[in-house]
Amino acid sequence: MSLLRKFVYRLPLIRGILKRLTALEVRNTEQKASIGNLTAPDSELQTRISDLETRLRVVETSISTLRALVLWGRTIDLVKMGDLKIFMYTDDLGYRTVPEPMRHYRLSPEDLHSSAKHVEPDHPPMPVTGPMDLLIQHYWQHNIDFVFVDVGCQYGTSAFRVARFIQSYGRDNQVICFEPGIAGWLVAHNVALNGLQDQVTFEPMAIGHISLPQLIFGEVGHSENNRIVNRDLSNEAFSSVVPTVSIDDYIRQKKNLRAPDP
């Protein structure tokens, strides 16, 4: 991808960052002015001054971070979650919930084997750990064919876990995951990194009630909340146009998918 195209892709995000950056700088100036007006020596005012200085440091750190995003783009880390390896943006809420030992994973020659597009025949079945596993087993026991669809898969972790569960029982049910937001830029890499190309289909589009391009919007650092509904202009950091398809239209377009019974 050319540098020009990458820059064009980042324009909506950069506009949102600049908007937030301007707001932070205004807030920074206002809080400095507030500190300048507090000249009384009493202890209450000194406490307020200390509190404002602490808040200023937080704001200044945020400004520095946002400036770096504008100049250099977002940083990415590789996270190891069990047998899954996931690329994630480091300024994202999802990444901040990842324990430190799982971060900064470095690939090794052994990862070539785990990313190969096959499963060992003696791979033990994964344990049933939740309602979704029980539902999948119910379908198998009653010979009900199905495709697993993850709408808004973010980085793909939930869809990949289901794919691994299906694989471990020697089944070949397909997994389709949709993600039109910023995290979706990394999903195709995560599919390949985990060797799931033959089982997981990634679609960089939104699911909606009509099959027309729509606006997606969200806030910086919250890829889990990139959305085409419930718009909040007061907090919006970016917006862009994404392809959108209804589930019915998608099934009709994919001849290898069985349409649901009426």
C-alpha positions as CSV (number, residue, x, y, z in Angstrom):
1,M,0.0,0.0,0.0
2,S,1.5,3.4,-1.0
3,L,2.2,6.0,1.6
4,L,-0.4,8.3,-0.1
5,R,-3.1,5.7,0.2
6,K,-2.2,4.9,3.9
7,F,-2.4,8.7,4.6
8,V,-5.8,8.9,2.9
9,Y,-7.1,6.0,5.0
10,R,-5.9,7.8,8.1
11,L,-7.5,11.1,7.3
12,P,-10.8,10.5,9.2
13,L,-8.9,9.3,12.3
14,I,-6.5,12.3,12.1
15,R,-9.4,14.7,11.9
16,G,-10.8,13.2,15.1
17,I,-7.5,13.3,16.8
18,L,-6.9,16.9,15.9
19,K,-10.4,17.8,17.2
20,R,-9.7,16.1,20.5
21,L,-6.2,17.7,20.6
22,T,-7.6,21.2,20.2
23,A,-10.1,20.5,23.0
24,L,-7.3,19.3,25.3
25,E,-5.1,22.3,24.6
26,V,-8.0,24.6,25.4
27,R,-8.6,22.7,28.6
28,N,-4.9,22.9,29.4
29,T,-4.8,26.7,29.0
30,E,-8.0,27.1,31.1
31,Q,-6.6,25.0,33.9
32,K,-3.3,26.9,33.9
33,A,-5.2,30.1,34.2
34,S,-7.2,28.7,37.1
35,I,-4.0,27.9,38.9
36,G,-2.7,31.4,38.3
37,N,-5.8,32.8,40.0
38,L,-5.2,30.8,43.2
39,T,-2.8,32.8,45.2
40,A,-4.2,32.6,48.7
41,P,-1.8,30.6,51.0
42,D,-4.4,28.7,52.9
43,S,-4.3,24.9,52.9
44,E,-7.5,24.4,51.0
45,L,-6.3,26.4,48.1
46,Q,-3.0,24.6,48.1
47,T,-4.8,21.3,47.9
48,R,-6.8,22.5,45.0
49,I,-3.6,23.7,43.3
50,S,-2.0,20.3,43.7
51,D,-5.1,18.6,42.3
52,L,-5.1,20.9,39.3
53,E,-1.4,20.4,38.7
54,T,-2.0,16.6,38.7
55,R,-4.8,16.9,36.2
56,L,-2.7,19.1,34.1
57,R,0.0,16.5,33.9
58,V,-2.6,14.0,32.7
59,V,-3.8,16.4,30.1
60,E,-0.3,17.2,28.9
61,T,0.5,13.4,28.6
62,S,-2.7,13.0,26.5
63,I,-1.7,15.9,24.3
64,S,1.8,14.3,23.7
65,T,0.2,10.9,22.9
66,L,-2.2,12.5,20.4
67,R,0.5,14.5,18.8
68,A,2.5,11.2,18.3
69,L,-0.6,9.6,16.8
70,V,-1.0,12.4,14.3
71,L,2.7,12.4,13.3
72,W,3.4,8.7,13.4
73,G,0.1,6.8,13.4
74,R,-1.0,4.2,15.9
75,T,1.3,1.6,17.5
76,I,0.5,-2.1,17.4
77,D,1.6,-4.9,19.7
78,L,1.4,-8.7,19.3
79,V,-0.5,-10.4,22.2
80,K,-0.5,-14.1,23.1
81,M,-3.9,-15.3,24.3
82,G,-3.6,-19.1,25.0
83,D,-2.9,-20.6,21.6
84,L,-4.1,-17.5,19.8
85,K,-1.8,-14.7,18.7
86,I,-3.5,-11.3,18.1
87,F,-2.3,-8.0,16.7
88,M,-3.9,-5.1,18.7
89,Y,-3.6,-1.3,18.8
90,T,-1.8,-0.3,22.0
91,D,-4.0,2.8,22.6
92,D,-7.2,0.7,22.5
93,L,-9.3,-0.2,25.5
94,G,-9.2,-3.9,24.6
95,Y,-5.4,-3.8,24.8
96,R,-5.3,-2.1,28.2
97,T,-7.3,-5.0,29.6
98,V,-4.6,-7.5,28.5
99,P,-2.4,-8.7,31.4
100,E,1.3,-7.6,31.0
101,P,2.7,-11.1,30.6
102,M,0.6,-11.6,27.5
103,R,1.9,-8.5,25.7
104,H,5.0,-8.0,23.5
105,Y,5.0,-11.6,22.2
106,R,7.8,-12.4,19.8
107,L,7.2,-15.0,17.1
108,S,9.5,-18.1,17.0
109,P,10.1,-20.9,14.6
110,E,7.5,-23.0,16.6
111,D,4.8,-20.5,15.5
112,L,5.3,-21.6,11.9
113,H,3.8,-25.0,12.8
114,S,0.8,-23.5,14.7
115,S,0.0,-21.1,11.9
116,A,0.0,-23.9,9.3
117,K,-3.5,-24.5,7.7
118,H,-4.2,-27.9,9.3
119,V,-5.0,-29.5,12.6
120,E,-3.2,-32.5,14.0
121,P,-5.4,-35.6,13.9
122,D,-4.7,-36.4,17.5
123,H,-5.5,-32.8,18.7
124,P,-7.6,-33.3,21.8
125,P,-11.1,-31.8,21.8
126,M,-11.4,-28.5,23.6
127,P,-13.5,-28.5,26.8
128,V,-17.0,-27.1,26.9
129,T,-16.7,-23.8,28.7
130,G,-19.9,-21.9,28.0
131,P,-23.4,-21.7,26.4
132,M,-22.0,-21.2,22.9
133,D,-20.1,-24.5,23.1
134,L,-23.2,-26.3,24.3
135,L,-25.3,-24.8,21.5
136,I,-22.7,-25.9,18.9
137,Q,-22.6,-29.5,20.3
138,H,-26.5,-29.5,20.3
139,Y,-26.4,-28.8,16.6
140,W,-23.9,-31.5,15.9
141,Q,-25.9,-34.1,18.0
142,H,-29.0,-33.3,16.0
143,N,-27.3,-33.2,12.6
144,I,-28.1,-29.5,12.2
145,D,-25.8,-27.8,9.7
146,F,-24.7,-24.3,10.6
147,V,-22.4,-21.4,9.9
148,F,-21.1,-19.3,12.9
149,V,-21.4,-15.5,12.2
150,D,-19.6,-13.0,14.4
151,V,-21.0,-9.5,13.7
152,G,-18.6,-6.9,15.0
153,C,-15.7,-9.2,15.7
154,Q,-13.2,-6.4,16.6
155,Y,-9.8,-8.2,16.4
156,G,-11.3,-11.6,15.8
157,T,-10.5,-13.3,19.2
158,S,-14.1,-14.7,19.8
159,A,-14.5,-15.9,16.2
160,F,-11.1,-17.6,16.3
161,R,-11.8,-19.3,19.6
162,V,-15.0,-20.8,18.1
163,A,-13.1,-21.9,15.0
164,R,-10.5,-23.6,17.2
165,F,-13.3,-25.3,19.1
166,I,-14.9,-26.6,15.9
167,Q,-11.5,-27.8,14.6
168,S,-10.7,-29.7,17.8
169,Y,-13.8,-31.9,17.2
170,G,-12.8,-32.7,13.6
171,R,-15.7,-30.6,12.2
172,D,-15.6,-28.2,9.3
173,N,-18.3,-25.6,10.0
174,Q,-17.4,-22.3,8.6
175,V,-16.9,-19.1,10.7
176,I,-17.7,-15.7,9.1
177,C,-16.7,-12.5,11.0
178,F,-17.7,-8.9,10.1
179,E,-15.8,-5.8,11.3
180,P,-15.9,-2.5,9.5
181,G,-14.1,-0.5,12.2
182,I,-10.5,0.4,12.8
183,A,-9.7,-3.0,14.5
184,G,-10.8,-4.6,11.2
185,W,-7.6,-3.4,9.6
186,L,-5.8,-6.1,11.6
187,V,-8.2,-9.0,11.4
188,A,-7.0,-10.4,8.1
189,H,-3.4,-10.5,9.5
190,N,-4.7,-12.3,12.7
191,V,-6.5,-14.9,10.6
192,A,-3.3,-15.7,8.7
193,L,-1.2,-15.6,11.8
194,N,-3.3,-18.3,13.4
195,G,-3.6,-20.5,10.3
196,L,-7.4,-20.1,10.0
197,Q,-7.7,-19.1,6.3
198,D,-9.5,-22.2,5.4
199,Q,-12.2,-21.9,8.1
200,V,-12.6,-18.2,8.9
201,T,-13.9,-15.8,6.3
202,F,-13.3,-12.1,7.2
203,E,-15.6,-9.5,5.7
204,P,-14.5,-5.8,6.3
205,M,-18.1,-4.5,6.2
206,A,-21.0,-3.7,8.5
207,I,-24.2,-5.6,9.0
208,G,-27.3,-3.5,8.7
209,H,-31.0,-3.6,7.7
210,I,-30.2,-2.4,4.1
211,S,-27.3,-3.1,1.7
212,L,-26.1,0.4,1.1
213,P,-22.9,2.3,2.1
214,Q,-23.3,3.8,5.6
215,L,-21.5,6.0,8.0
216,I,-19.5,4.4,10.8
217,F,-18.3,6.5,13.8
218,G,-16.6,6.2,17.0
219,E,-14.1,7.5,19.6
220,V,-10.3,7.2,19.7
221,G,-9.2,4.2,21.7
222,H,-12.5,2.4,21.6
223,S,-12.5,0.2,18.6
224,E,-15.1,-2.0,20.4
225,N,-17.6,0.8,19.9
226,N,-17.1,1.6,16.3
227,R,-20.7,1.6,15.1
228,I,-23.4,2.6,12.5
229,V,-26.1,3.4,15.1
230,N,-26.4,5.5,18.3
231,R,-24.4,8.4,17.0
232,D,-23.0,10.8,19.6
233,L,-21.7,14.0,18.0
234,S,-20.5,15.4,21.3
235,N,-17.9,12.6,21.7
236,E,-17.3,11.5,18.1
237,A,-13.7,11.5,17.1
238,F,-14.0,10.2,13.6
239,S,-16.5,9.0,10.9
240,S,-16.1,7.3,7.6
241,V,-18.1,5.5,5.0
242,V,-18.2,1.7,5.0
243,P,-19.9,-1.0,2.9
244,T,-22.9,-2.4,4.6
245,V,-24.9,-5.5,3.8
246,S,-28.0,-7.2,5.3
247,I,-27.6,-10.8,6.5
248,D,-30.3,-11.9,4.0
249,D,-28.5,-10.3,1.0
250,Y,-25.2,-11.7,2.2
251,I,-26.6,-15.3,2.2
252,R,-28.1,-14.8,-1.2
253,Q,-24.7,-13.6,-2.6
254,K,-22.8,-16.6,-1.1
255,K,-23.9,-19.6,-3.0
256,N,-22.1,-22.0,-0.7
257,L,-24.2,-20.8,2.3
258,R,-27.5,-22.5,2.9
259,A,-30.3,-20.0,3.4
260,P,-32.2,-20.3,6.7
261,D,-35.6,-22.0,6.7
262,P,-38.5,-19.6,6.4
